[in-house]
């Protein structure tokens, strides 16, 4: 077990998820539900499944695309999405 990778991944995902739409949706479901355990299990299960898919797809893409290209592509995508949100945030 690579504990450095484990703790780095945990820290980055934890910080990235704080206050994002997934956490806010879970907050809203919990506020409107009498079964908070069901909300927790549903939310945790969804996060585990999406993480699993990310790991599986990431390992497949890693075999086909060089890591530097993946990092560059992710950076470009984040910049494009950020600009898109800034430019088109007020339109209805």
C-alpha positions as CSV (number, residue, x, y, z in Angstrom):
1,X,0.0,0.0,0.0
2,X,1.4,3.4,-1.0
3,X,0.3,5.5,2.0
4,X,1.6,8.8,0.4
5,X,-0.7,8.3,-2.6
6,X,-3.5,7.2,-0.3
7,X,-3.3,10.3,1.9
8,X,-2.7,12.7,-1.0
9,X,-5.7,11.4,-2.8
10,X,-7.8,11.5,0.3
11,X,-6.8,15.1,1.0
12,X,-7.3,16.4,-2.5
13,X,-10.6,14.7,-3.0
14,X,-11.8,15.8,0.5
15,X,-10.9,19.4,-0.2
16,X,-12.3,19.3,-3.7
17,X,-15.7,18.0,-2.5
18,X,-16.2,20.5,0.3
19,X,-19.0,22.8,-0.6
20,X,-19.4,21.4,-4.2
21,X,-22.8,20.5,-5.7
22,X,-22.6,16.9,-4.5
23,X,-22.2,17.9,-0.9
24,X,-25.0,20.6,-1.3
25,X,-27.3,18.0,-2.9
26,X,-26.6,15.6,0.0
27,X,-27.3,18.4,2.4
28,X,-30.6,19.1,0.8
29,X,-31.6,15.4,0.6
30,X,-30.8,15.1,4.3
31,X,-32.7,18.2,5.3
32,X,-35.8,16.8,3.5
33,X,-35.6,13.2,4.6
34,X,-36.6,11.4,7.7
35,X,-34.0,8.7,6.9
36,X,-30.6,10.3,7.2
37,X,-29.0,6.8,7.1
38,X,-30.5,6.2,3.7
39,X,-29.2,9.5,2.4
40,X,-25.7,8.7,3.8
41,X,-25.7,5.2,2.3
42,X,-27.0,6.5,-1.1
43,X,-24.5,9.4,-1.2
44,X,-21.6,7.3,-0.1
45,X,-22.4,4.6,-2.5
46,X,-22.6,7.0,-5.4
47,X,-19.3,8.6,-4.5
48,X,-17.6,5.1,-4.2
49,X,-19.1,4.1,-7.6
50,X,-17.9,7.3,-9.4
51,X,-14.5,6.9,-7.8
52,X,-14.3,3.3,-8.9
53,X,-15.2,4.4,-12.5
54,X,-12.6,7.1,-12.3
55,X,-9.9,4.6,-11.3
56,X,-10.9,2.0,-13.9
57,X,-11.2,4.5,-16.7
58,X,-8.0,6.3,-15.6
59,X,-6.0,3.0,-15.7
60,X,-7.3,2.3,-19.2
61,X,-6.6,5.8,-20.5
62,X,-3.1,5.7,-18.9
63,X,-2.3,2.7,-21.1
64,X,-3.3,4.5,-24.2
65,X,-2.3,8.1,-23.5
66,X,1.0,9.4,-22.0
67,X,0.6,10.9,-18.4
68,X,1.8,14.3,-19.5
69,X,-0.8,14.5,-22.2
70,X,-3.5,13.6,-19.6
71,X,-2.3,16.3,-17.2
72,X,-2.2,18.9,-20.0
73,X,-5.6,17.9,-21.3
74,X,-7.1,18.1,-17.8
75,X,-5.6,21.5,-17.3
76,X,-6.9,22.8,-20.6
77,X,-10.4,21.4,-19.9
78,X,-10.5,23.1,-16.5
79,X,-9.4,26.4,-18.0
80,X,-12.0,26.1,-20.8
81,X,-14.8,25.2,-18.4
82,X,-13.8,28.0,-16.0
83,X,-13.9,30.6,-18.8
84,X,-17.2,29.2,-20.0
85,X,-18.7,29.6,-16.5
86,X,-17.3,33.2,-16.3
87,X,-18.6,34.2,-19.7
88,X,-22.0,32.6,-19.7
89,X,-22.8,32.7,-15.9
90,X,-25.4,35.5,-16.1
91,X,-27.3,34.5,-19.2
92,X,-30.9,33.1,-19.0
